[in-house]
Amino acid sequence: MFTARTRKGLGLLAGLAVTSLALAGCGGASSDPLSNGGGDASASSDTIVVGSQAYYSNEIIAEIYAQALENAGKTVTRQFQIGQRDAYIPLLEDGTVSVFPEYTGNLLQFFEKDTTARTSEEVYAALPAALPQGLQVLDQSPATDQDSYTVTKAFADANGLTSIADLSKVTSGLTLGGNAELAERPYGPSGLKSTYGVDVQFSATGETTVDDLVAGTIQVANVYTADPRIQTDNLVTLSDPKGLFLASNVVPVVNANVASEVSDVLNKVSAALTPAGLVELNVKSTVDQEASAEIAKEWLAANGF
């Protein structure tokens, strides 16, 4: 998938405390996971620590959370660019991080690989029981940023593709591109075969996934639905009639100790964040090259926070 959401091993945790990581996306600000915004892992119990993945869109949402809480009088520090769930879930559990923007479907499937929940309502309802003790989700947002299988419009037109099921009609070999971990995900090559009867070769294309798709070195790409390049590169997201992918709404996941302190503010943020609005935020980063902090400030002002 075209994103920096690569899985990190738990062995990376120690390195997070001393290593300054890379820029968030094309327009993100430089972020040290344990010092961004002046905070550190020993923040006081009165401090709300907001974390983010190493993914520009996730950092923008985290910055919106942080500024909204600050506007409400809370003391906030930032621990951005932490990495993937293997790295940050333990930090949420032990209280090092208080608040994190998440995606309902991928979060549920992280804890329950065999879940049968598929719709937005089913996934959200299943989350409380799936989460480790001490973690809570607040209200989910209408905004979604979920996995998809996407092709170029030229390839879709040439092969009559509108859904993932249509890939079974393609007679030439198919190569699926995405982050390396996609090879083992339930919706990866094995899921394509078991759900739709589609055989693919797999290429770990990582951050060049969309570039490789446009260049034709892969035919199918795992792309998040809020990625602006779906529009700017004239791509086609294939429908998923059999529910290979879980619905994945943006949702704050919080340490239960701070839930009552942050829920009113973050629930209002979630209600205001829309699918189209999330794409617009991502465009400001990838196309307009704005920093996450400025994007968040503009969004909050435009939405009355």
C-alpha positions in Angstrom: 0.0 0.0 0.0 1.2 3.5 -0.7 1.8 4.5 2.9 4.4 4.4 5.6 2.3 2.0 7.7 4.9 -0.7 7.9 5.0 -3.1 10.8 7.6 -2.5 13.4 9.0 -5.1 15.6 8.8 -4.7 19.4 12.5 -4.5 19.4 12.2 -1.0 18.0 10.7 0.4 21.1 13.9 1.1 22.9 15.2 2.9 19.8 12.2 5.2 19.8 13.4 7.0 22.9 16.6 8.1 21.3 16.2 8.2 17.5 14.9 11.1 15.5 12.7 9.8 12.7 12.0 11.1 9.2 9.6 13.7 7.9 5.9 12.8 7.9 4.8 12.5 4.3 5.6 15.2 1.8 4.5 18.1 3.9 4.9 16.9 7.4 7.1 18.5 10.0 10.1 16.8 11.4 9.1 14.7 14.4 11.1 13.0 17.1 8.8 10.4 18.6 9.7 11.3 22.2 10.4 15.0 21.9 8.1 16.5 19.3 6.3 19.5 20.8 8.6 19.5 23.8 7.2 16.3 25.5 8.9 13.2 26.7 7.9 9.7 27.8 7.9 10.9 31.5 5.2 13.4 31.0 3.2 14.2 34.1 -0.2 12.6 34.8 -1.8 15.9 33.9 -0.4 15.8 30.4 -2.2 14.3 27.4 0.3 12.5 25.2 -0.9 12.3 21.6 0.8 9.8 19.3 0.8 9.1 15.6 1.9 6.5 13.1 4.7 7.1 10.6 2.1 8.1 8.0 1.4 11.7 7.0 -2.4 11.4 7.1 -2.3 9.8 10.5 0.0 12.6 11.8 -2.4 15.3 10.5 -5.3 13.7 12.5 -3.1 13.4 15.5 -2.2 17.1 15.2 -5.9 18.0 15.0 -6.5 16.0 18.2 -3.5 17.7 19.9 -4.5 21.2 19.0 -8.2 20.7 19.8 -7.2 19.5 23.2 -4.9 22.4 23.7 -7.7 24.8 22.6 -9.8 23.2 25.4 -7.1 24.0 28.0 -5.4 20.7 28.2 -1.6 20.3 28.4 -0.5 18.2 25.5 2.8 16.7 24.2 3.3 14.9 20.9 5.0 11.6 20.2 4.6 11.4 16.4 6.1 9.0 13.9 6.1 6.1 16.3 5.5 3.4 13.7 3.0 0.6 13.5 0.8 -1.1 16.0 3.4 -3.5 17.3 5.3 -0.4 18.5 2.6 1.9 19.7 -0.1 -0.4 21.2 2.2 -1.3 24.2 2.8 2.5 24.7 -0.9 3.1 24.9 -1.4 0.2 27.3 1.3 1.4 29.7 0.1 5.0 29.5 3.3 6.4 27.8 0.9 7.5 25.0 -2.6 8.7 26.0 -4.4 9.2 22.6 -3.9 7.8 19.1 -5.9 8.1 15.9 -6.8 4.7 14.6 -8.8 2.9 11.9 -11.5 0.7 13.1 -11.2 -2.3 10.7 -7.5 -2.6 10.7 -7.4 -2.1 14.5 -10.0 -4.9 15.0 -8.2 -7.3 12.6 -4.9 -6.6 14.4 -6.5 -8.2 17.5 -8.9 -10.6 15.9 -7.6 -11.9 12.5 -10.6 -14.1 12.0 -13.3 -11.5 12.8 -16.5 -11.8 10.7 -17.4 -8.2 11.2 -17.4 -6.2 8.0 -19.7 -3.2 8.0 -18.8 0.0 9.8 -21.4 -0.7 12.5 -20.3 -4.3 13.0 -16.6 -3.4 13.2 -17.2 -0.6 15.7 -19.4 -2.8 17.9 -16.8 -5.5 18.0 -13.9 -3.3 19.0 -14.5 -2.9 22.8 -14.4 -6.6 23.5 -11.3 -7.1 21.2 -9.2 -4.3 22.7 -6.7 -5.1 25.5 -7.9 -4.1 29.0 -7.2 -0.5 29.7 -7.8 0.7 26.1 -11.0 2.3 24.8 -12.3 3.7 21.5 -14.2 6.9 21.5 -16.8 7.9 18.8 -15.9 6.8 15.3 -15.8 9.4 12.5 -17.7 9.3 9.3 -14.2 9.6 7.6 -12.7 6.4 6.3 -9.2 5.6 5.2 -9.4 1.9 4.4 -7.6 -0.7 2.3 -8.6 -1.1 -1.3 -7.5 -2.8 -4.4 -6.9 -0.2 -7.1 -6.0 -0.3 -10.8 -5.3 2.3 -13.5 -8.3 3.4 -15.5 -6.6 2.2 -18.6 -6.2 -1.3 -17.2 -9.8 -1.3 -15.9 -11.2 -0.2 -19.3 -9.1 -2.8 -21.1 -10.3 -5.7 -18.9 -13.8 -4.6 -18.0 -13.0 -4.2 -14.3 -15.3 -2.6 -11.8 -15.0 -5.0 -8.8 -12.3 -7.2 -7.3 -14.3 -10.2 -8.5 -13.7 -9.1 -12.1 -9.9 -9.7 -11.6 -10.7 -13.4 -12.1 -11.5 -12.6 -15.8 -8.0 -11.2 -16.5 -6.1 -13.8 -18.6 -2.6 -12.3 -18.3 -0.7 -12.7 -15.1 -1.5 -10.3 -12.2 1.0 -8.8 -9.8 -0.2 -7.2 -6.6 1.9 -4.5 -5.0 1.8 -3.2 -1.5 3.8 -3.0 1.8 5.7 -6.2 2.7 3.3 -7.1 5.5 0.4 -7.4 3.0 1.8 -10.8 2.0 0.6 -12.1 5.4 -2.5 -10.0 5.9 -5.9 -11.8 5.8 -6.9 -9.6 2.8 -3.6 -10.1 1.0 -2.9 -12.7 -1.8 -4.4 -15.6 0.2 -7.5 -13.6 0.9 -7.9 -12.7 -2.7 -7.6 -16.4 -3.6 -10.0 -17.7 -0.9 -12.6 -14.9 -1.3 -12.5 -14.2 -5.0 -10.6 -17.1 -6.6 -8.0 -14.6 -7.9 -4.3 -15.7 -8.2 -1.7 -13.0 -8.0 2.1 -12.7 -7.7 3.1 -10.3 -4.9 5.6 -7.5 -5.0 6.7 -5.6 -1.9 6.6 -2.2 -3.4 6.2 -0.2 -0.2 6.1 3.6 -0.7 6.5 3.3 -4.5 3.3 1.3 -4.9 1.3 3.9 -6.8 4.3 4.8 -8.9 4.8 1.2 -9.8 1.1 0.9 -10.6 1.2 3.9 -12.9 4.4 2.6 -14.6 2.7 -0.8 -15.2 5.2 -2.9 -13.3 2.3 -4.1 -11.1 -1.3 -4.3 -12.2 -3.1 -4.1 -8.8 -2.2 -1.9 -5.9 -3.2 -1.9 -2.2 -4.0 1.8 -1.7 -5.8 3.6 1.1 -9.0 5.1 0.0 -8.2 8.6 1.2 -5.0 8.7 -0.9 -5.2 11.8 -3.1 -3.4 10.0 -5.9 -6.5 7.9 -6.6 -7.9 11.2 -8.1 -4.8 12.9 -9.4 -3.4 9.7 -11.2 -6.8 8.7 -12.6 -7.0 5.4 -10.7 -10.0 3.1 -10.2 -10.8 1.6 -6.8 -12.4 -1.8 -7.4 -15.6 -2.5 -5.4 -15.5 -5.2 -2.8 -18.9 -7.0 -2.9 -17.8 -9.9 -0.7 -16.3 -7.8 2.0 -12.6 -8.8 1.8 -11.7 -5.5 3.5 -13.2 -4.4 6.8 -14.8 -1.0 7.0 -12.2 1.3 8.6 -13.4 4.5 10.1 -11.1 7.0 11.8 -11.5 6.6 15.6 -9.5 7.8 18.6 -8.2 5.0 20.7 -7.2 6.1 24.2 -5.8 4.9 27.5 -8.9 4.4 29.7 -7.3 6.7 32.4 -7.8 9.7 30.2 -11.0 8.8 28.4 -13.3 11.0 30.5 -10.9 13.9 30.1 -10.7 13.9 26.3 -13.9 12.3 25.1 -16.0 15.5 24.8 -13.4 17.2 22.6 -12.4 14.3 20.5 -15.9 13.1 19.9 -16.7 16.6 18.4 -13.6 16.3 16.2 -14.7 12.9 15.0 -18.2 14.1 14.2 -16.8 16.9 12.0 -14.3 14.9 10.1 -15.8 13.7 6.8 -14.5 11.3 4.0 -14.1 14.2 1.6 -12.6 16.4 4.3 -9.9 13.8 5.0 -8.9 13.6 1.3 -8.7 17.4 1.3 -6.4 17.3 4.4 -4.1 14.8 2.6 -4.0 17.0 -0.5 -2.7 19.9 1.6 0.2 17.7 2.7 1.0 15.8 -0.5 0.2 18.5 -3.1 0.3 21.8 -1.3 3.3 20.8 0.9 1.8 22.2 4.1 3.0 21.0 7.5 0.7 19.0 9.7 0.5 21.7 12.3 -0.7 24.3 9.8 -3.1 21.9 8.2 -4.6 21.1 11.6 -4.9 24.7 12.6 -6.7 25.6 9.4 -9.1 22.7 9.7 -10.0 23.5 13.3 -10.6 27.1 12.5 -12.8 26.2 9.5 -14.8 23.8 11.7 -15.4 26.1 14.6 -13.0 24.7 17.2 
